[in-house]
Amino acid sequence: MMSPDNLHSPCSTCASNPGCADTERRQFLGSVAAGGLLSAFPFMAAKAQGASKRPLQLVDADAEADFKPLRPTDLQIGKPLLVFPFDAQTKKPQSESRLNKLVVVRLPEDQMAPDTLARSASGVLAYSGICTHQGCEVKTWMAKEKVLGCYCHSSKFDLFDSAKVVGGPAPKPLAAFALAMDGEFLAIAPTSPPPTAGQ
């Protein structure tokens, strides 16, 4: 097994990995390549169309029932978690598409760039959980380098600075989402503009 601090995997593995090579992945990459970030995230497109004006909280993407919205204290510092947006009124996660997966991580606020800090809530940051290279999930924290890594092809992202690419083949940063508190729970900021992924 490969260590998180030495990510490397040949591209040929993607062809046999349904989580890496699928229709949604191709749609996501096409949307990002065309600059259509809003359309790349189904839950954001629904909010933009007015389907839901309610705050979207966050729940563990692995939860299958008894969904529990996350508080900042539920996250350990430097331990990323894949989540889905969650409608507290309908009690349903926005899990109909894997492209809705976000990665959240709690990090020291004094190490964040100013624009990154402005998008955080109690030290928690949220980014797309889908790599901008080949659409694999990104969730491996590399503690020595303080970056988030993609296991498929070793792309690395600096979450302290808008998830800019600091290694590997990814062409763009991960899309960043602004967070806010909805009572005691983390939520996607209702006044947040469409996600940004750098230039």
Secondary structure, 3 states (H helix, E strand, C coil): CCCCCCCCCCCHHHHCCCCCCCHHHHHHHHHHHCCCHHHHCHHHHHHHCCCCCCCEEEEECCCCCCCCCCCHHHCCECCCEEEEEEECCCCEECCCCHHHCEEEEECCHHHCCHHHHHCCECCEEEEECECCCCCCEEEEEECCCCEEEECCCCCEEEHHHCCEEEECCCCCCCCEECEEEECCEEEECCCCCCCECCC
